[in-house]
Amino acid sequence: RRQRVHHERYIEILEREGIFWGIWLDNMFDYASSRRPYGMNQTGLVGYDHTTKKDIFYLYRALWNSDVPTLHITDKGWRVRQEPQQQFTIYSSVGAPHLTINGTNVNLKEVGHNVWRSEEIAIEGEAEVVATSADGKLRDSVTIRVVKR
């Protein structure tokens, strides 16, 4: 999650300032080496297994790849949550997405280029979160469960 927030702010600064000559991404893949004193480098866009695409992979694809339409709900790996107030972030290269939680429409606000965020929603128990494109051709979903502490 920290990596996702870092890159969202990085893109925001790059687009706002316009003084940078290029953009730096550390690695495409996470990697490890016995020579590294602190173990695994987890700054890649794709996990160590070279197949698990991280949220930031979808962020950059939504920003830079117009050939592949992108609609992605972030933090899908965080399926069991403790706080009843939840907020969802969606990357969409196909315009404003439509978000529902257990079938109820949720308002989204564009907070960055191709980055949309929901208002805070109170959730109890299990919830199905579904994002769809305006034309209905793209869909992404996740089921989360909120448990009390």
Beta strands, then each sheet from edge to edge (+ up, - down):
strand 1: 27-29
strand 2: 44-46
strand 3: 71-73
strand 4: 80-81
strand 5: 85-86
strand 6: 89-92
strand 7: 98-101
strand 8: 104-106
strand 9: 108-112
strand 10: 115-118
strand 11: 121-122
strand 12: 125-132
strand 13: 139-146
sheet 1: 1+ 2+
sheet 2: 3+ 6- 10+ 9-
sheet 3: 4+ 13+ 12- 7+ 8-
sheet 4: 5+ 11-
end
